[in-house]
Amino acid sequence: MATSTQAVRAAIGLGGNLGDAPATLLRALAALRETTGIRVLSCSQLYRSAAVGPAGQPDYANAAALLETTLSPHALLDALQAIEEKEGRERTIRWGARTLDLDLLLYGDHEIHDQRLIVPHAEMLRRNFVLQPLSDIAPDWQVAGDSIRNLGKRLSGAGLALWPDPRWPFPPNVLT
């Protein structure tokens, strides 16, 4: 994996709607902590959101995590996809149900647009289930000329609620 000596702050979105989704997200966070070149700084509260995509899917569990990484953006993407695969992620239907979805949302102030990766994430500014958890942990991060907090306030809260799960140990802004 490509690394750098300079650490970069990155943000990822976590989601899943198959099986015990909160437990899967917790395992993903543990796997991130064990990955060389990644330090998990904080994690948002856990949210429940209505599924986007094909009808009939269960609700999603969603969260966001703030990382410090020495991995390049593409190496970080590779690490995220390896964790997804370990958790049984299958890529068959676009926006279909899945065990785990780890999206690289932000990588420092970098803008990346290639065949494998778009950063800032192409859909994040339209998704309350991304901006609300991200606002828990990085409300002042500037994207598209505004703060995550303000961008999130522009979206409806429809279909999004806190997911109280006693196993979820992360209130907002707590270092893990």
KETIGU-633035 format. One record per residue (C-alpha): residue number from 1; x, y, z; chain; residue in three letters. Coordinates in steps of 0.25 Angstrom, whole numbers, plus 5000, padded with zeros to 4 digits. Layout:
+-----+------+------+------+-------+------+
!  nr !   xx !   yy !   zz ! kette ! rest !
+-----+------+------+------+-------+------+
! NUM !    X !    Y !    Z !     A !  ala !
...
+-----+------+------+------+-------+------+
end
This chain:
+-----+------+------+------+-------+------+
!  nr !   xx !   yy !   zz ! kette ! rest !
+-----+------+------+------+-------+------+
!   1 ! 5000 ! 5000 ! 5000 !     A !  met !
!   2 ! 5005 ! 5014 ! 4997 !     A !  ala !
!   3 ! 5008 ! 5022 ! 5009 !     A !  thr !
!   4 ! 5013 ! 5036 ! 5012 !     A !  ser !
!   5 ! 5021 ! 5041 ! 5024 !     A !  thr !
!   6 ! 5011 ! 5052 ! 5025 !     A !  gln !
!   7 ! 4998 ! 5049 ! 5032 !     A !  ala !
!   8 ! 4985 ! 5053 ! 5025 !     A !  val !
!   9 ! 4971 ! 5055 ! 5032 !     A !  arg !
!  10 ! 4960 ! 5047 ! 5025 !     A !  ala !
!  11 ! 4946 ! 5044 ! 5027 !     A !  ala !
!  12 ! 4938 ! 5032 ! 5024 !     A !  ile !
!  13 ! 4924 ! 5028 ! 5024 !     A !  gly !
!  14 ! 4920 ! 5014 ! 5029 !     A !  leu !
!  15 ! 4907 ! 5007 ! 5026 !     A !  gly !
!  16 ! 4900 ! 4994 ! 5025 !     A !  gly !
!  17 ! 4886 ! 4988 ! 5025 !     A !  asn !
!  18 ! 4888 ! 4973 ! 5024 !     A !  leu !
!  19 ! 4889 ! 4964 ! 5037 !     A !  gly !
!  20 ! 4893 ! 4971 ! 5050 !     A !  asp !
!  21 ! 4897 ! 4984 ! 5044 !     A !  ala !
!  22 ! 4902 ! 4991 ! 5056 !     A !  pro !
!  23 ! 4911 ! 4980 ! 5060 !     A !  ala !
!  24 ! 4916 ! 4980 ! 5046 !     A !  thr !
!  25 ! 4920 ! 4994 ! 5047 !     A !  leu !
!  26 ! 4927 ! 4992 ! 5060 !     A !  leu !
!  27 ! 4935 ! 4981 ! 5054 !     A !  arg !
!  28 ! 4938 ! 4990 ! 5042 !     A !  ala !
!  29 ! 4943 ! 5001 ! 5052 !     A !  leu !
!  30 ! 4952 ! 4990 ! 5059 !     A !  ala !
!  31 ! 4958 ! 4986 ! 5046 !     A !  ala !
!  32 ! 4961 ! 5000 ! 5043 !     A !  leu !
!  33 ! 4968 ! 5002 ! 5056 !     A !  arg !
!  34 ! 4976 ! 4989 ! 5053 !     A !  glu !
!  35 ! 4980 ! 4995 ! 5039 !     A !  thr !
!  36 ! 4994 ! 5000 ! 5038 !     A !  thr !
!  37 ! 4994 ! 5014 ! 5034 !     A !  gly !
!  38 ! 4981 ! 5018 ! 5039 !     A !  ile !
!  39 ! 4977 ! 5024 ! 5053 !     A !  arg !
!  40 ! 4962 ! 5025 ! 5056 !     A !  val !
!  41 ! 4961 ! 5039 ! 5063 !     A !  leu !
!  42 ! 4946 ! 5039 ! 5066 !     A !  ser !
!  43 ! 4933 ! 5033 ! 5061 !     A !  cys !
!  44 ! 4919 ! 5039 ! 5061 !     A !  ser !
!  45 ! 4906 ! 5034 ! 5067 !     A !  gln !
!  46 ! 4899 ! 5023 ! 5060 !     A !  leu !
!  47 ! 4887 ! 5026 ! 5051 !     A !  tyr !
!  48 ! 4876 ! 5018 ! 5045 !     A !  arg !
!  49 ! 4872 ! 5023 ! 5030 !     A !  ser !
!  50 ! 4862 ! 5018 ! 5020 !     A !  ala !
!  51 ! 4869 ! 5011 ! 5009 !     A !  ala !
!  52 ! 4873 ! 5018 ! 4996 !     A !  val !
!  53 ! 4871 ! 5009 ! 4983 !     A !  gly !
!  54 ! 4863 ! 4997 ! 4980 !     A !  pro !
!  55 ! 4850 ! 4996 ! 4988 !     A !  ala !
!  56 ! 4848 ! 4986 ! 4999 !     A !  gly !
!  57 ! 4861 ! 4988 ! 5006 !     A !  gln !
!  58 ! 4863 ! 4988 ! 5021 !     A !  pro !
!  59 ! 4867 ! 5001 ! 5028 !     A !  asp !
!  60 ! 4882 ! 5005 ! 5028 !     A !  tyr !
!  61 ! 4890 ! 5007 ! 5040 !     A !  ala !
!  62 ! 4899 ! 5019 ! 5037 !     A !  asn !
!  63 ! 4911 ! 5026 ! 5044 !     A !  ala !
!  64 ! 4923 ! 5034 ! 5040 !     A !  ala !
!  65 ! 4938 ! 5033 ! 5045 !     A !  ala !
!  66 ! 4949 ! 5043 ! 5045 !     A !  leu !
!  67 ! 4963 ! 5037 ! 5042 !     A !  leu !
!  68 ! 4977 ! 5041 ! 5042 !     A !  glu !
!  69 ! 4984 ! 5033 ! 5031 !     A !  thr !
!  70 ! 4998 ! 5032 ! 5024 !     A !  thr !
!  71 ! 4991 ! 5024 ! 5013 !     A !  leu !
!  72 ! 4990 ! 5030 ! 4999 !     A !  ser !
!  73 ! 4975 ! 5032 ! 4995 !     A !  pro !
!  74 ! 4975 ! 5019 ! 4986 !     A !  his !
!  75 ! 4982 ! 5011 ! 4997 !     A !  ala !
!  76 ! 4972 ! 5015 ! 5007 !     A !  leu !
!  77 ! 4961 ! 5012 ! 4997 !     A !  leu !
!  78 ! 4967 ! 4998 ! 4996 !     A !  asp !
!  79 ! 4967 ! 4996 ! 5011 !     A !  ala !
!  80 ! 4953 ! 5000 ! 5012 !     A !  leu !
!  81 ! 4949 ! 4990 ! 5001 !     A !  gln !
!  82 ! 4957 ! 4979 ! 5007 !     A !  ala !
!  83 ! 4949 ! 4981 ! 5020 !     A !  ile !
!  84 ! 4936 ! 4981 ! 5013 !     A !  glu !
!  85 ! 4940 ! 4968 ! 5006 !     A !  glu !
!  86 ! 4944 ! 4962 ! 5019 !     A !  lys !
!  87 ! 4929 ! 4965 ! 5024 !     A !  glu !
!  88 ! 4923 ! 4959 ! 5012 !     A !  gly !
!  89 ! 4920 ! 4971 ! 5003 !     A !  arg !
!  90 ! 4915 ! 4966 ! 4990 !     A !  glu !
!  91 ! 4914 ! 4977 ! 4978 !     A !  arg !
!  92 ! 4903 ! 4972 ! 4970 !     A !  thr !
!  93 ! 4892 ! 4982 ! 4970 !     A !  ile !
!  94 ! 4895 ! 4997 ! 4970 !     A !  arg !
!  95 ! 4890 ! 5003 ! 4983 !     A !  trp !
!  96 ! 4885 ! 4989 ! 4987 !     A !  gly !
!  97 ! 4885 ! 4983 ! 5001 !     A !  ala !
!  98 ! 4899 ! 4981 ! 5007 !     A !  arg !
!  99 ! 4906 ! 4976 ! 5019 !     A !  thr !
! 100 ! 4915 ! 4987 ! 5019 !     A !  leu !
! 101 ! 4918 ! 5000 ! 5011 !     A !  asp !
! 102 ! 4930 ! 5008 ! 5014 !     A !  leu !
! 103 ! 4931 ! 5021 ! 5006 !     A !  asp !
! 104 ! 4943 ! 5030 ! 5006 !     A !  leu !
! 105 ! 4936 ! 5044 ! 5007 !     A !  leu !
! 106 ! 4948 ! 5053 ! 5009 !     A !  leu !
! 107 ! 4963 ! 5053 ! 5009 !     A !  tyr !
! 108 ! 4969 ! 5065 ! 5014 !     A !  gly !
! 109 ! 4966 ! 5076 ! 5004 !     A !  asp !
! 110 ! 4969 ! 5068 ! 4992 !     A !  his !
! 111 ! 4959 ! 5067 ! 4980 !     A !  glu !
! 112 ! 4961 ! 5054 ! 4973 !     A !  ile !
! 113 ! 4953 ! 5050 ! 4961 !     A !  his !
! 114 ! 4957 ! 5037 ! 4954 !     A !  asp !
! 115 ! 4951 ! 5024 ! 4949 !     A !  gln !
! 116 ! 4952 ! 5018 ! 4963 !     A !  arg !
! 117 ! 4950 ! 5029 ! 4973 !     A !  leu !
! 118 ! 4943 ! 5043 ! 4974 !     A !  ile !
! 119 ! 4946 ! 5051 ! 4986 !     A !  val !
! 120 ! 4939 ! 5059 ! 4992 !     A !  pro !
! 121 ! 4929 ! 5047 ! 4990 !     A !  his !
! 122 ! 4920 ! 5050 ! 4979 !     A !  ala !
! 123 ! 4907 ! 5048 ! 4986 !     A !  glu !
! 124 ! 4910 ! 5053 ! 5000 !     A !  met !
! 125 ! 4904 ! 5067 ! 4999 !     A !  leu !
! 126 ! 4891 ! 5061 ! 4995 !     A !  arg !
! 127 ! 4890 ! 5050 ! 5007 !     A !  arg !
! 128 ! 4885 ! 5054 ! 5021 !     A !  asn !
! 129 ! 4890 ! 5040 ! 5025 !     A !  phe !
! 130 ! 4904 ! 5044 ! 5022 !     A !  val !
! 131 ! 4904 ! 5059 ! 5026 !     A !  leu !
! 132 ! 4897 ! 5057 ! 5039 !     A !  gln !
! 133 ! 4907 ! 5047 ! 5045 !     A !  pro !
! 134 ! 4919 ! 5055 ! 5039 !     A !  leu !
! 135 ! 4914 ! 5067 ! 5045 !     A !  ser !
! 136 ! 4915 ! 5060 ! 5059 !     A !  asp !
! 137 ! 4930 ! 5059 ! 5057 !     A !  ile !
! 138 ! 4934 ! 5069 ! 5047 !     A !  ala !
! 139 ! 4924 ! 5080 ! 5047 !     A !  pro !
! 140 ! 4934 ! 5091 ! 5043 !     A !  asp !
! 141 ! 4941 ! 5083 ! 5031 !     A !  trp !
! 142 ! 4939 ! 5092 ! 5019 !     A !  gln !
! 143 ! 4933 ! 5085 ! 5006 !     A !  val !
! 144 ! 4928 ! 5092 ! 4994 !     A !  ala !
! 145 ! 4930 ! 5106 ! 5001 !     A !  gly !
! 146 ! 4922 ! 5103 ! 5013 !     A !  asp !
! 147 ! 4923 ! 5095 ! 5026 !     A !  ser !
! 148 ! 4918 ! 5081 ! 5028 !     A !  ile !
! 149 ! 4909 ! 5086 ! 5038 !     A !  arg !
! 150 ! 4902 ! 5097 ! 5029 !     A !  asn !
! 151 ! 4902 ! 5087 ! 5017 !     A !  leu !
! 152 ! 4894 ! 5077 ! 5026 !     A !  gly !
! 153 ! 4884 ! 5088 ! 5031 !     A !  lys !
! 154 ! 4880 ! 5090 ! 5016 !     A !  arg !
! 155 ! 4875 ! 5075 ! 5015 !     A !  leu !
! 156 ! 4862 ! 5070 ! 5020 !     A !  ser !
! 157 ! 4863 ! 5060 ! 5032 !     A !  gly !
! 158 ! 4853 ! 5051 ! 5026 !     A !  ala !
! 159 ! 4856 ! 5036 ! 5028 !     A !  gly !
! 160 ! 4867 ! 5039 ! 5038 !     A !  leu !
! 161 ! 4867 ! 5036 ! 5053 !     A !  ala !
! 162 ! 4877 ! 5032 ! 5064 !     A !  leu !
! 163 ! 4878 ! 5017 ! 5065 !     A !  trp !
! 164 ! 4879 ! 5014 ! 5080 !     A !  pro !
! 165 ! 4888 ! 5002 ! 5082 !     A !  asp !
! 166 ! 4894 ! 4999 ! 5095 !     A !  pro !
! 167 ! 4906 ! 4993 ! 5088 !     A !  arg !
! 168 ! 4909 ! 5006 ! 5081 !     A !  trp !
! 169 ! 4920 ! 5013 ! 5090 !     A !  pro !
! 170 ! 4922 ! 5026 ! 5082 !     A !  phe !
! 171 ! 4915 ! 5039 ! 5086 !     A !  pro !
! 172 ! 4919 ! 5050 ! 5077 !     A !  pro !
! 173 ! 4933 ! 5056 ! 5078 !     A !  asn !
! 174 ! 4939 ! 5045 ! 5086 !     A !  val !
! 175 ! 4953 ! 5041 ! 5083 !     A !  leu !
! 176 ! 4953 ! 5026 ! 5082 !     A !  thr !
+-----+------+------+------+-------+------+
end
